[in-house]
């Protein structure tokens, strides 16, 4: 029994999306970075993909179902797929949420709590603007929110994240800070920032009883996949629709 996990970040209407444009992030934390264009899909693509999952009878997994699969030996429903969305940018509320709600889908969003703005900002399609906590609270009928660090979603290079260079105690403190936010209800589920991690990070998560953690390594998850090294497939804007259908059918 297997399942795939799809990973999304940002959605833009096709006429507002330029893959050559550098989308700077706008977050509460004093941190600047650029969201690369392969982490975008167009709204038209996303609607087509979700319609396909709906019409093909896919079951969108909940975190509880994934936990039960790994820790209780529970079977997964036929055609199971897990939908995940990282970083909680504005398109999560403006574009993603209405589409998922229309089809009765469930999804997971990984929250960098230190990025959440204190108040909702006007929608800006030219930047990747983080939402506010109250925005997330309005979407709990679709999204379950999980830990993506508080201030550790930073990197010093393409291969090294802050989490990999800080002490275990500092990482533990950051995890606890993120979990202190009421909107983060799944306090034992994590996603590695940028998909970057080392064995010490995995050991730290295990030390404080995290049960699931997600990488950015592509591929199918089976009952033999390490639950703290679960695979996720990025869905980029350049993925043809036929390739999307093939991908989700390979589980």
N, C-alpha and C positions, 0 to 999 in steps of 0.2 A: 504494500500500500504506500502510495507516494503522493506528494503535492508540490506544486510550485508556489513560490512567493514572488509577486510582482512589486517592483519599487518605482514609485513616482515622486517627483519633487514639485515641479511647476507646470501649470497649464496656461496657455495663451490662445486667444482667438487667432486664427490663421493670418488675418490681415493686420494683426498687431505684433506678429512674431517675426523677428529677423535673426536667423541663427548666427549672423556675424556680429550682432550687438552684444556687448559685454554687460551682463546683468549684475550690477553690484547689489550686495545684500544691504538691507536696512533693518538693523536689529537694535535692541536696547543696550546690549553689551557693547563695550568699546572694542569692537573688532570689525575689520573690513575684509571682505573676500569677494570673489566673483563666482557666480553660479554658472558653470559651463553649459553651453547650449544643448549637449546631449542629455541633460537632466530636464529638458522641457519636452512636452508634447503639445500639439495644438488641441483646442477644445473639440474641433471636428474629429480629430483622430481618437480622442478619449471617448467621445460619445459613441463613435463607431465600435470601438473596442468593448465598451460596457454593454452595448446593445447585443453584440455577438455573444458575450458571456451569458447574458440573460436568455437569449433565444436558444442557445446551445445547452441550457440547463445546468450551468455551472453553479456550484454551491460556494458562497464566499464564507470562508472559515472565520470563526471568532478565536481570540486568544485562548479562551477556556477549552475549546475543542482541540487546539494544538497541544496545550498542556496535557489534556487527557490522553491524547495519542501517545505522547512520550512517557508519561509517568503513570498511566493507568492501563495502558495497552488497549485503549478504546479504539474502535474502528473509525475511519473517516467516511463521511458521506461520499457517494459517487461524484466524480468530477469536481473535487474540492480544489479551491485555489484561495490563497491568502493575498489580500490587497493591502499594501503598505504605502504610506506617504510620509516623507521626512521633512522636518524643520518647520512645518506649520506656516507657510507663506500665505499671502492673501488669496491666492487662487484656490486654496483649499476650501474657503468659504464661498467665494464668488462663483466658481465653476465646478469644482469636484463634488462638493456636498450635494447640490441639487440633482446632479446626474445619478449619484449613488442612491440617494433617497428615492428617486423615481422608480428604480428597479428593486427596492427593498434590500439593497446590498449592505453588508457590514464591512468595516475596514479598520485598520490600525494606523495611528499616526504617532510618530516618534517626536517628542517635544524637547527642544532645548529651552528650558525654562528661563535661563538668563537672557534669552533673546526676545522673550515676549514683551511687547510694548505695554506700558501702563494703561493706555487708552487706544482705541481703534483709530487707525490712520486712514485717510482717504485712499481708495484703490489707485495704485500707480503701476501701469503696465510696463513702465520703463525700468523698474527696479524690482528686486525680490524682497518685498516688505513683509516682515513678520507680523502675525496677528497679535491680539491681546488675549489674556486668559479668558475674559468674558466671552470672546468670540468662540473659543473652543468649547466653553460650557454650553453654548447654544446648539452644538452639533453632536451631543452624546448619544442621540438615537441612531447614529450611523457609526461614529468613530469611538474607538477605545484608545486612550492615550497612555503611552509608555515612555520610559526613561531614555533620553538621548543626551544626557549630561545637563548640568546647569551652566557652567562656564568653560567646559572642556572641549567644546566643538570648535577647536582651533588647530591649525597645523603650521609647522615650520617649513615643510617641504611636501612634495607630492607623495612621499613615502613615510613621513613621520608626523604623527598627530601629538597634541599636547598630552593626551592620555598615556602615551608610550614613554614619555620622558619624566613625568611627575612621579612622586612617591606613591606607594599603595595607600598610605594614610590620606594623602591629598585626594586621590581618586575616590576613596571611600567617603570622604567628606562631601565631595561634589555629588556623588550618587545620592547621598542622604538629603542634600539640599534640593535636588531635583524632585525626589520623592516626597518632600514636605509640601509640595503644591497639591492642593485638593484635586485638581483636574487630572493629575497623573494617578489613575486608579490602579493600573497594573504595575505595582512597584517591584516586581521581580522579573520584568521583561525589559530588554535593553537592545539598542542598536549601536554598533561601533561607529563613531563619527568618521566620515569619509571611507568607511570600511577598513580602517587601519587599526591594527591591534597586535599585541604580542602575547606570548604564553602567560606572562605575569598578569596581564589584564584579565585573561580568562580565569586565572586562579583567584584573583580578587573578587570577581563576580561570584564564583563558586563559594568563596568564603562567607559571603553574606546572603547565600541562598537564592541567588537569581536562578530562575528555572529555564528561561529561554533567552537567547541573544542572537542577533542577526548580523551577518556579514554582507558584503557586496559581491561575494563569490557566486557566479551563476551556477545554475543546475537544479536538479530535482532533489527534494528532501525525502528521505526514507526513514524507516524506524531505526536505522543504523547511523543516521546522521547525528553528530554530536549536538545536543540541544543548545549548547552555548556557541555553536558555530554553524547556525542554520544559513542556508544559501538563499540568495535573492537575485532575481533577474531585473536589471534596469530595462525600462521600456523607453527608448529614446525617440525623438521626433523623426529620425531617419529610418525607423523600422517600418518596412512595408506591411500593409495589413495582412497579406498572406503569410508573412513570417510570424506576425503576432498569433494568428490562428494556429500555425504549426507549433509555436512555442508552447502555448497553453494546452495543446493536445498531447504534448510529449510526456506529461506527468504520468 
